[in-house]
Amino acid sequence: MLDRTCVGLEVPANFGSRRARGFTLIELLVVIAIIAVLVSILVPALGAARRQARATASYVNVRNLMLGLIGYSSDFKEQYMNPFQVRRPLPPNVFQYTQFTIPRTVAQLPFNFNDGGFQTEMFAAHWASVAMSWMDEKSNLQSPVQFSPGDDVVRARFDRYRGVGNLETFIWDGSYFYSPTCWFKAERYGGTGNALPPPVDPLANAGSPNTLRYNRTSDVLNPTLKAILWERFDFKRNHRQAPNVRARLAPQWNNPDAEPGVGFADGSVREVRIRDLDAARLDPNPEMAQSITPVGLWAPPASVLARYDMHRDNLENGTNNTGVWPAYFWATRNGIRGRDVIR
C-alpha cells in the first residue's frame, strides 16, 4: 500500500465523493434569453405559416365559387347572376329580387337594396348566400366555401344569423365580393370621368342607359382580364397601408399592400398585385392608363355599411383613419366589357 506522500502528491480528502451543483444566476439568465430568442423567431414564422395555409384554403374557395358561377351561367342562358327585377308598383329606387333565379323560400320575399347612390351594389357582398341554394343544395345554405378561413368577423356574423332563425328567410354577406358590373349596363361605367354615377331608378327614368341589365358571358370582351369575384381582404398579410400609419390589419382587396385572389371571366383564378394596377394607371400611354383605371373610389358611407352590419369589419372606406382606394374590380371602366388587369 502506497503512502499518499510517497510520490510527492497530495490527494484531496474528499477525492471520489460527489457534490451537487446548481445553475448560477448568470447561466439561468442565459438559458432564458436563448428561449426568448427562439420564441421570437418561431412565433412569427408559425403565424405566417398559419396565414398562408388559410390563404391557400381561401384561394380554393375562389376557384370553387368561380366554377359555380360558370355552371350557373350555363344553366341560365349564359347570364351572369342577377336576381334583380323591377316590378311595379315598387317605390322609386327600390329593387326586388324574385324567384326568377333563386329557387328557395326567401326568393318569394322582397329584400330591398335601397342605399342612396348605391342601390343594388351592396349585393356584391351578399351574393353567395343567395347562390348557395343553387350551388350547394346539400349544405343547407351553410357551405364554408362562402367564407375565408381568416375572415373571423364575417363568419361570426353568419353564426348569429344561424342562431336566431331559419336561414331561408335571410341573406348574409360573405368573404368574396361579386362585381356589380355583372348586373349593370356597361354604359354606366363609360366615358372618361372618374366619378361613378349612381344607379338610376328605371321606373322614373325609362330608357336610361344606367339601369340594370342581364349581362351574359358573351358580353365580356377580355375574359382573361375581367374580374368577376375576389377576396375582400388579403388575409396573407397582417399589415396594411393607411393614411398616417401602417395598421396591424389585413389589407382590403384594393389597398396598395394587397394581393387578393381574383376569379376571372374565363374561369381562371390568380393573385393580383394592387401595386401593379396602381402603376398601370400611370402608364405613359393614356389609352392604356384610362382603360385600367376604375370609375371612382370605393368609399361607401359608414351609414350604408351599418345597414348591413358591416361597419365594424375594418373595411377601408375613408373612415376611422382608413384609406380610400380605387374601386378595382367593383367599378371596372366600361363595365362588363372592360378589363381589370393588363395581363
C-alpha positions as a LaTeX table, in Angstrom:
\begin{tabular}{lrrr}
\hline
Residue & $x$ (\AA) & $y$ (\AA) & $z$ (\AA) \\
\hline
Met1 & 0.00 & 0.00 & 0.00 \\
Leu2 & 1.37 & 3.35 & $-1.04$ \\
Asp3 & 1.52 & 6.28 & 1.27 \\
Arg4 & $-0.16$ & 9.41 & $-0.12$ \\
Thr5 & 3.03 & 11.42 & 0.38 \\
Cys6 & 5.42 & 8.86 & $-1.03$ \\
Val7 & 5.21 & 10.20 & $-4.59$ \\
Gly8 & 5.08 & 13.85 & $-3.67$ \\
Leu9 & 1.34 & 14.24 & $-4.41$ \\
Glu10 & $-1.38$ & 15.21 & $-2.04$ \\
Val11 & $-4.80$ & 13.65 & $-2.72$ \\
Pro12 & $-7.74$ & 15.78 & $-1.55$ \\
Ala13 & $-9.55$ & 14.37 & 1.40 \\
Asn14 & $-12.87$ & 14.43 & $-0.45$ \\
Phe15 & $-11.47$ & 12.73 & $-3.58$ \\
Gly16 & $-14.09$ & 10.39 & $-5.16$ \\
Ser17 & $-17.07$ & 11.98 & $-3.38$ \\
Arg18 & $-19.95$ & 13.79 & $-5.21$ \\
Arg19 & $-21.16$ & 17.27 & $-4.51$ \\
Ala20 & $-24.44$ & 18.63 & $-6.01$ \\
Arg21 & $-24.06$ & 21.81 & $-8.07$ \\
Gly22 & $-26.96$ & 24.07 & $-9.27$ \\
Phe23 & $-27.18$ & 26.70 & $-12.03$ \\
Thr24 & $-25.73$ & 30.04 & $-11.33$ \\
Leu25 & $-27.94$ & 33.08 & $-11.86$ \\
Ile26 & $-25.98$ & 34.05 & $-14.96$ \\
Glu27 & $-26.41$ & 30.60 & $-16.51$ \\
Leu28 & $-30.16$ & 30.70 & $-15.80$ \\
Leu29 & $-30.48$ & 34.10 & $-17.42$ \\
Val30 & $-28.59$ & 32.89 & $-20.49$ \\
Val31 & $-30.96$ & 29.92 & $-20.88$ \\
Ile32 & $-33.99$ & 32.21 & $-20.54$ \\
Ala33 & $-32.55$ & 34.58 & $-23.12$ \\
Ile34 & $-31.96$ & 31.73 & $-25.57$ \\
Ile35 & $-35.54$ & 30.50 & $-25.14$ \\
Ala36 & $-36.86$ & 34.03 & $-25.65$ \\
Val37 & $-34.87$ & 34.39 & $-28.87$ \\
Leu38 & $-36.17$ & 31.06 & $-30.18$ \\
Val39 & $-39.75$ & 32.00 & $-29.34$ \\
Ser40 & $-39.36$ & 35.39 & $-31.07$ \\
Ile41 & $-38.15$ & 33.57 & $-34.18$ \\
Leu42 & $-40.65$ & 30.73 & $-34.19$ \\
Val43 & $-43.89$ & 32.51 & $-33.28$ \\
Pro44 & $-43.90$ & 34.89 & $-36.28$ \\
Ala45 & $-42.92$ & 32.01 & $-38.54$ \\
Leu46 & $-45.78$ & 29.90 & $-37.20$ \\
Gly47 & $-48.16$ & 32.82 & $-37.59$ \\
Ala48 & $-47.05$ & 33.37 & $-41.19$ \\
Ala49 & $-47.44$ & 29.67 & $-41.93$ \\
Arg50 & $-50.95$ & 29.71 & $-40.46$ \\
Arg51 & $-51.91$ & 32.73 & $-42.53$ \\
Gln52 & $-50.52$ & 31.11 & $-45.66$ \\
Ala53 & $-52.47$ & 27.91 & $-45.02$ \\
Arg54 & $-55.66$ & 29.92 & $-44.58$ \\
Ala55 & $-54.90$ & 31.91 & $-47.71$ \\
Thr56 & $-54.49$ & 28.70 & $-49.68$ \\
Ala57 & $-57.89$ & 27.48 & $-48.48$ \\
Ser58 & $-59.41$ & 30.85 & $-49.40$ \\
Tyr59 & $-57.85$ & 30.64 & $-52.86$ \\
Val60 & $-59.53$ & 27.25 & $-53.33$ \\
Asn61 & $-62.84$ & 28.85 & $-52.29$ \\
Val62 & $-62.47$ & 31.47 & $-55.02$ \\
Arg63 & $-61.86$ & 28.75 & $-57.58$ \\
Asn64 & $-64.89$ & 26.74 & $-56.44$ \\
Leu65 & $-67.13$ & 29.79 & $-56.45$ \\
Met66 & $-65.99$ & 30.67 & $-59.96$ \\
Leu67 & $-66.81$ & 27.15 & $-61.12$ \\
Gly68 & $-70.22$ & 27.58 & $-59.52$ \\
Leu69 & $-70.84$ & 30.86 & $-61.33$ \\
Ile70 & $-69.79$ & 29.35 & $-64.64$ \\
Gly71 & $-72.18$ & 26.46 & $-64.07$ \\
Tyr72 & $-74.90$ & 28.92 & $-63.13$ \\
Ser73 & $-74.40$ & 30.86 & $-66.37$ \\
Ser74 & $-74.57$ & 27.65 & $-68.36$ \\
Asp75 & $-77.94$ & 26.83 & $-66.82$ \\
Phe76 & $-79.39$ & 30.32 & $-67.29$ \\
Lys77 & $-78.77$ & 31.16 & $-70.96$ \\
Glu78 & $-75.20$ & 32.35 & $-70.32$ \\
Gln79 & $-76.42$ & 35.08 & $-67.97$ \\
Tyr80 & $-74.40$ & 36.26 & $-65.02$ \\
Met81 & $-76.16$ & 36.01 & $-61.72$ \\
Asn82 & $-78.58$ & 38.92 & $-61.44$ \\
Pro83 & $-81.58$ & 38.44 & $-59.15$ \\
Phe84 & $-82.98$ & 41.92 & $-59.62$ \\
Gln85 & $-86.21$ & 42.73 & $-61.37$ \\
Val86 & $-88.06$ & 45.99 & $-61.10$ \\
Arg87 & $-91.75$ & 45.43 & $-60.60$ \\
Arg88 & $-94.49$ & 47.96 & $-60.29$ \\
Pro89 & $-95.70$ & 49.40 & $-58.00$ \\
Leu90 & $-92.43$ & 49.37 & $-56.03$ \\
Pro91 & $-91.44$ & 52.81 & $-54.72$ \\
Pro92 & $-88.62$ & 54.66 & $-56.52$ \\
Asn93 & $-85.07$ & 53.35 & $-56.09$ \\
Val94 & $-86.23$ & 50.02 & $-54.66$ \\
Phe95 & $-85.19$ & 46.83 & $-56.37$ \\
Gln96 & $-86.60$ & 43.43 & $-55.52$ \\
Tyr97 & $-85.09$ & 40.08 & $-56.26$ \\
Thr98 & $-87.56$ & 37.45 & $-57.27$ \\
Gln99 & $-87.83$ & 33.74 & $-57.88$ \\
Phe100 & $-86.52$ & 34.29 & $-61.37$ \\
Thr101 & $-83.13$ & 32.91 & $-60.34$ \\
Ile102 & $-83.45$ & 31.94 & $-56.67$ \\
Pro103 & $-85.10$ & 28.56 & $-56.02$ \\
Arg104 & $-85.78$ & 28.89 & $-52.30$ \\
Thr105 & $-88.34$ & 30.35 & $-49.94$ \\
Val106 & $-86.58$ & 33.67 & $-49.49$ \\
Ala107 & $-86.89$ & 34.23 & $-53.22$ \\
Gln108 & $-90.59$ & 34.87 & $-52.71$ \\
Leu109 & $-89.94$ & 37.62 & $-50.18$ \\
Pro110 & $-88.91$ & 41.18 & $-51.06$ \\
Phe111 & $-85.44$ & 42.23 & $-49.99$ \\
Asn112 & $-84.75$ & 45.86 & $-50.79$ \\
Phe113 & $-81.34$ & 47.30 & $-51.53$ \\
Asn114 & $-82.20$ & 50.97 & $-51.22$ \\
Asp115 & $-78.93$ & 52.76 & $-50.47$ \\
Gly116 & $-78.56$ & 56.31 & $-51.76$ \\
Gly117 & $-76.01$ & 56.35 & $-54.56$ \\
Phe118 & $-75.51$ & 52.59 & $-54.36$ \\
Gln119 & $-78.90$ & 50.86 & $-54.54$ \\
Thr120 & $-78.20$ & 47.25 & $-55.51$ \\
Glu121 & $-74.39$ & 47.47 & $-55.30$ \\
Met122 & $-74.14$ & 46.04 & $-51.78$ \\
Phe123 & $-75.49$ & 42.80 & $-53.19$ \\
Ala124 & $-71.84$ & 42.36 & $-54.23$ \\
Ala125 & $-71.13$ & 41.31 & $-50.64$ \\
His126 & $-74.27$ & 39.16 & $-50.21$ \\
Trp127 & $-74.49$ & 37.27 & $-53.47$ \\
Ala128 & $-73.01$ & 33.96 & $-52.26$ \\
Ser129 & $-75.73$ & 33.42 & $-49.66$ \\
Val130 & $-78.28$ & 33.59 & $-52.46$ \\
Ala131 & $-76.21$ & 31.45 & $-54.80$ \\
Met132 & $-75.77$ & 28.69 & $-52.22$ \\
Ser133 & $-79.32$ & 27.47 & $-52.87$ \\
Trp134 & $-78.21$ & 26.67 & $-56.40$ \\
Met135 & $-74.50$ & 25.93 & $-55.99$ \\
Asp136 & $-74.58$ & 23.67 & $-52.94$ \\
Glu137 & $-78.04$ & 22.44 & $-52.00$ \\
Lys138 & $-76.65$ & 19.73 & $-49.72$ \\
Ser139 & $-75.09$ & 22.27 & $-47.37$ \\
Asn140 & $-78.44$ & 23.74 & $-46.26$ \\
Leu141 & $-77.02$ & 27.15 & $-47.21$ \\
Gln142 & $-74.12$ & 26.73 & $-44.76$ \\
Ser143 & $-71.30$ & 25.79 & $-47.11$ \\
Pro144 & $-67.93$ & 27.04 & $-45.80$ \\
Val145 & $-66.97$ & 27.98 & $-49.36$ \\
Gln146 & $-68.66$ & 31.35 & $-48.69$ \\
Phe147 & $-66.14$ & 32.29 & $-46.01$ \\
Ser148 & $-62.40$ & 32.76 & $-45.96$ \\
Pro149 & $-60.81$ & 30.86 & $-43.03$ \\
Gly150 & $-59.19$ & 34.13 & $-41.97$ \\
Asp151 & $-62.39$ & 36.17 & $-42.06$ \\
Asp152 & $-63.48$ & 35.70 & $-38.46$ \\
Val153 & $-65.78$ & 38.76 & $-38.42$ \\
Val154 & $-68.00$ & 37.70 & $-41.29$ \\
Arg155 & $-68.19$ & 34.13 & $-40.03$ \\
Ala156 & $-69.24$ & 35.31 & $-36.55$ \\
Arg157 & $-71.99$ & 37.41 & $-38.12$ \\
Phe158 & $-73.24$ & 34.40 & $-40.06$ \\
Asp159 & $-73.28$ & 32.33 & $-36.87$ \\
Arg160 & $-75.51$ & 34.96 & $-35.27$ \\
Tyr161 & $-77.94$ & 34.75 & $-38.18$ \\
Arg162 & $-77.92$ & 30.99 & $-37.97$ \\
Gly163 & $-78.73$ & 31.13 & $-34.28$ \\
Val164 & $-81.78$ & 33.38 & $-34.48$ \\
Gly165 & $-83.90$ & 31.89 & $-37.23$ \\
Asn166 & $-84.38$ & 29.94 & $-40.43$ \\
Leu167 & $-81.65$ & 30.74 & $-42.93$ \\
Glu168 & $-84.26$ & 30.53 & $-45.67$ \\
Thr169 & $-85.52$ & 33.94 & $-44.58$ \\
Phe170 & $-82.12$ & 35.70 & $-44.53$ \\
Ile171 & $-79.38$ & 36.76 & $-46.85$ \\
Trp172 & $-75.92$ & 37.45 & $-45.45$ \\
Asp173 & $-72.56$ & 38.72 & $-46.59$ \\
Gly174 & $-69.54$ & 36.53 & $-47.27$ \\
Ser175 & $-65.80$ & 36.89 & $-47.72$ \\
Tyr176 & $-65.87$ & 37.26 & $-51.51$ \\
Phe177 & $-67.21$ & 40.21 & $-53.48$ \\
Tyr178 & $-69.00$ & 39.83 & $-56.81$ \\
Ser179 & $-68.57$ & 42.65 & $-59.30$ \\
Pro180 & $-71.64$ & 44.91 & $-59.71$ \\
Thr181 & $-70.60$ & 45.29 & $-63.34$ \\
Cys182 & $-72.17$ & 41.86 & $-63.84$ \\
Trp183 & $-75.68$ & 43.29 & $-63.42$ \\
Phe184 & $-75.38$ & 46.90 & $-64.65$ \\
Lys185 & $-75.26$ & 48.13 & $-68.20$ \\
Ala186 & $-71.72$ & 48.78 & $-69.41$ \\
Glu187 & $-72.68$ & 52.37 & $-70.28$ \\
Arg188 & $-72.83$ & 53.23 & $-66.60$ \\
Tyr189 & $-69.06$ & 52.82 & $-66.43$ \\
Gly190 & $-68.20$ & 54.58 & $-69.69$ \\
Gly191 & $-66.73$ & 57.93 & $-70.53$ \\
Thr192 & $-63.58$ & 59.49 & $-69.20$ \\
Gly193 & $-64.92$ & 60.77 & $-65.88$ \\
Asn194 & $-63.72$ & 59.48 & $-62.53$ \\
Ala195 & $-67.00$ & 59.80 & $-60.64$ \\
Leu196 & $-69.27$ & 56.78 & $-60.79$ \\
Pro197 & $-72.85$ & 57.89 & $-61.45$ \\
Pro198 & $-75.41$ & 56.39 & $-59.09$ \\
Pro199 & $-77.79$ & 53.76 & $-60.42$ \\
Val200 & $-80.82$ & 55.40 & $-61.98$ \\
Asp201 & $-84.31$ & 54.40 & $-60.95$ \\
Pro202 & $-85.65$ & 52.63 & $-64.05$ \\
Leu203 & $-89.25$ & 53.45 & $-63.14$ \\
Ala204 & $-88.61$ & 57.18 & $-63.13$ \\
Asn205 & $-86.08$ & 57.13 & $-65.97$ \\
Ala206 & $-87.33$ & 54.70 & $-68.56$ \\
Gly207 & $-84.75$ & 54.08 & $-71.22$ \\
Ser208 & $-81.85$ & 55.44 & $-69.17$ \\
Pro209 & $-78.53$ & 53.72 & $-70.05$ \\
Asn210 & $-77.58$ & 53.48 & $-66.37$ \\
Thr211 & $-80.07$ & 50.79 & $-65.39$ \\
Leu212 & $-79.80$ & 47.12 & $-64.55$ \\
Arg213 & $-79.15$ & 44.56 & $-67.25$ \\
Tyr214 & $-78.94$ & 40.78 & $-67.57$ \\
Asn215 & $-75.36$ & 40.65 & $-68.81$ \\
Arg216 & $-74.13$ & 37.50 & $-70.50$ \\
Thr217 & $-70.74$ & 35.83 & $-70.69$ \\
Ser218 & $-70.62$ & 36.81 & $-74.38$ \\
Asp219 & $-70.63$ & 40.49 & $-73.32$ \\
Val220 & $-67.14$ & 40.08 & $-71.87$ \\
Leu221 & $-64.57$ & 41.23 & $-74.42$ \\
Asn222 & $-61.49$ & 40.22 & $-72.39$ \\
Pro223 & $-62.36$ & 37.04 & $-70.43$ \\
Thr224 & $-58.82$ & 36.59 & $-69.08$ \\
Leu225 & $-58.71$ & 40.22 & $-67.87$ \\
Lys226 & $-62.21$ & 40.83 & $-66.47$ \\
Ala227 & $-62.55$ & 40.16 & $-62.73$ \\
Ile228 & $-65.82$ & 38.59 & $-61.60$ \\
Leu229 & $-65.20$ & 37.89 & $-57.90$ \\
Trp230 & $-62.41$ & 38.33 & $-55.38$ \\
Glu231 & $-61.35$ & 38.15 & $-51.73$ \\
Arg232 & $-62.48$ & 41.20 & $-49.80$ \\
Phe233 & $-59.25$ & 41.16 & $-47.74$ \\
Asp234 & $-55.78$ & 39.79 & $-48.32$ \\
Phe235 & $-55.52$ & 37.60 & $-45.24$ \\
Lys236 & $-51.97$ & 36.51 & $-46.07$ \\
Arg237 & $-50.87$ & 39.81 & $-44.58$ \\
Asn238 & $-51.44$ & 41.38 & $-41.19$ \\
His239 & $-50.25$ & 44.91 & $-42.02$ \\
Arg240 & $-51.71$ & 47.44 & $-44.38$ \\
Gln241 & $-51.05$ & 50.94 & $-45.59$ \\
Ala242 & $-53.20$ & 53.65 & $-44.05$ \\
Pro243 & $-53.10$ & 57.44 & $-44.47$ \\
Asn244 & $-50.95$ & 58.12 & $-41.40$ \\
Val245 & $-49.85$ & 54.73 & $-40.09$ \\
Arg246 & $-49.27$ & 51.11 & $-41.02$ \\
Ala247 & $-52.11$ & 49.35 & $-39.27$ \\
Arg248 & $-51.86$ & 45.78 & $-37.99$ \\
Leu249 & $-54.83$ & 44.64 & $-40.05$ \\
Ala250 & $-55.29$ & 42.62 & $-43.21$ \\
Pro251 & $-55.32$ & 44.99 & $-46.20$ \\
Gln252 & $-58.59$ & 45.40 & $-48.06$ \\
Trp253 & $-58.52$ & 43.96 & $-51.59$ \\
Asn254 & $-57.81$ & 47.34 & $-53.24$ \\
Asn255 & $-55.24$ & 48.57 & $-50.71$ \\
Pro256 & $-51.79$ & 49.10 & $-52.30$ \\
Asp257 & $-50.39$ & 46.40 & $-49.98$ \\
Ala258 & $-52.89$ & 43.74 & $-51.06$ \\
Glu259 & $-52.54$ & 40.76 & $-53.39$ \\
Pro260 & $-56.04$ & 39.27 & $-53.37$ \\
Gly261 & $-57.13$ & 36.08 & $-55.07$ \\
Val262 & $-59.29$ & 37.03 & $-58.05$ \\
Gly263 & $-61.57$ & 34.94 & $-60.26$ \\
Phe264 & $-61.75$ & 35.98 & $-63.92$ \\
Ala265 & $-64.43$ & 35.55 & $-66.56$ \\
Asp266 & $-62.55$ & 32.71 & $-68.26$ \\
Gly267 & $-62.66$ & 30.71 & $-65.01$ \\
Ser268 & $-59.02$ & 31.28 & $-64.09$ \\
Val269 & $-58.02$ & 32.33 & $-60.58$ \\
Arg270 & $-54.84$ & 34.17 & $-59.72$ \\
Glu271 & $-53.40$ & 36.68 & $-57.30$ \\
Val272 & $-53.33$ & 40.30 & $-58.40$ \\
Arg273 & $-50.79$ & 42.78 & $-57.06$ \\
Ile274 & $-52.65$ & 46.02 & $-56.48$ \\
Arg275 & $-49.39$ & 47.96 & $-56.68$ \\
Asp276 & $-49.09$ & 46.76 & $-60.28$ \\
Leu277 & $-52.53$ & 48.17 & $-61.06$ \\
Asp278 & $-51.61$ & 51.45 & $-59.38$ \\
Ala279 & $-48.52$ & 51.60 & $-61.58$ \\
Ala280 & $-50.53$ & 50.76 & $-64.72$ \\
Arg281 & $-52.75$ & 53.79 & $-64.09$ \\
Leu282 & $-49.62$ & 55.90 & $-64.63$ \\
Asp283 & $-48.77$ & 54.27 & $-67.97$ \\
Pro284 & $-47.42$ & 56.84 & $-70.45$ \\
Asn285 & $-49.94$ & 55.54 & $-72.97$ \\
Pro286 & $-53.09$ & 57.47 & $-71.96$ \\
Glu287 & $-55.40$ & 54.91 & $-73.57$ \\
Met288 & $-53.82$ & 52.11 & $-71.57$ \\
Ala289 & $-53.88$ & 54.12 & $-68.34$ \\
Gln290 & $-57.53$ & 55.05 & $-68.84$ \\
Ser291 & $-58.63$ & 51.50 & $-69.59$ \\
Ile292 & $-57.17$ & 50.12 & $-66.36$ \\
Thr293 & $-58.44$ & 52.96 & $-64.16$ \\
Pro294 & $-61.72$ & 52.09 & $-62.44$ \\
Val295 & $-64.56$ & 54.58 & $-62.35$ \\
Gly296 & $-64.32$ & 56.21 & $-58.94$ \\
Leu297 & $-63.12$ & 55.19 & $-55.49$ \\
Trp298 & $-64.54$ & 52.54 & $-53.18$ \\
Ala299 & $-65.99$ & 54.64 & $-50.37$ \\
Pro300 & $-69.49$ & 53.59 & $-49.32$ \\
Pro301 & $-70.59$ & 55.72 & $-46.35$ \\
Ala302 & $-70.45$ & 54.17 & $-42.91$ \\
Ser303 & $-74.24$ & 54.50 & $-42.82$ \\
Val304 & $-74.54$ & 52.17 & $-45.82$ \\
Leu305 & $-72.17$ & 49.63 & $-44.28$ \\
Ala306 & $-74.03$ & 49.86 & $-40.97$ \\
Arg307 & $-77.27$ & 48.89 & $-42.67$ \\
Tyr308 & $-75.69$ & 45.51 & $-43.38$ \\
Asp309 & $-73.83$ & 45.34 & $-40.05$ \\
Met310 & $-70.53$ & 45.71 & $-41.92$ \\
His311 & $-69.38$ & 48.99 & $-40.35$ \\
Arg312 & $-67.15$ & 47.21 & $-37.80$ \\
Asp313 & $-65.40$ & 44.95 & $-40.32$ \\
Asn314 & $-62.33$ & 47.22 & $-40.69$ \\
Leu315 & $-63.28$ & 47.94 & $-44.29$ \\
Glu316 & $-61.36$ & 50.82 & $-45.84$ \\
Asn317 & $-63.83$ & 53.49 & $-46.88$ \\
Gly318 & $-62.09$ & 56.60 & $-45.56$ \\
Thr319 & $-63.47$ & 56.44 & $-42.02$ \\
Asn320 & $-61.54$ & 55.63 & $-38.84$ \\
Asn321 & $-58.20$ & 56.58 & $-40.38$ \\
Thr322 & $-58.60$ & 54.17 & $-43.31$ \\
Gly323 & $-57.63$ & 54.85 & $-46.88$ \\
Val324 & $-59.91$ & 55.41 & $-49.85$ \\
Trp325 & $-58.63$ & 53.38 & $-52.77$ \\
Pro326 & $-59.68$ & 52.97 & $-56.42$ \\
Ala327 & $-62.69$ & 50.71 & $-56.93$ \\
Tyr328 & $-60.74$ & 47.98 & $-58.72$ \\
Phe329 & $-62.96$ & 45.13 & $-60.00$ \\
Trp330 & $-66.01$ & 46.78 & $-58.42$ \\
Ala331 & $-66.39$ & 49.62 & $-60.96$ \\
Thr332 & $-64.42$ & 48.46 & $-63.98$ \\
Arg333 & $-64.02$ & 51.05 & $-66.72$ \\
Asn334 & $-66.58$ & 50.13 & $-69.43$ \\
Gly335 & $-68.22$ & 47.68 & $-67.06$ \\
Ile336 & $-68.64$ & 44.09 & $-68.19$ \\
Arg337 & $-66.84$ & 44.95 & $-71.43$ \\
Gly338 & $-63.81$ & 46.42 & $-69.71$ \\
Arg339 & $-60.68$ & 44.92 & $-68.23$ \\
Asp340 & $-59.30$ & 44.94 & $-64.71$ \\
Val341 & $-55.70$ & 43.85 & $-65.27$ \\
Ile342 & $-53.19$ & 44.22 & $-68.08$ \\
Arg343 & $-52.33$ & 40.53 & $-68.44$ \\
\hline
\end{tabular}
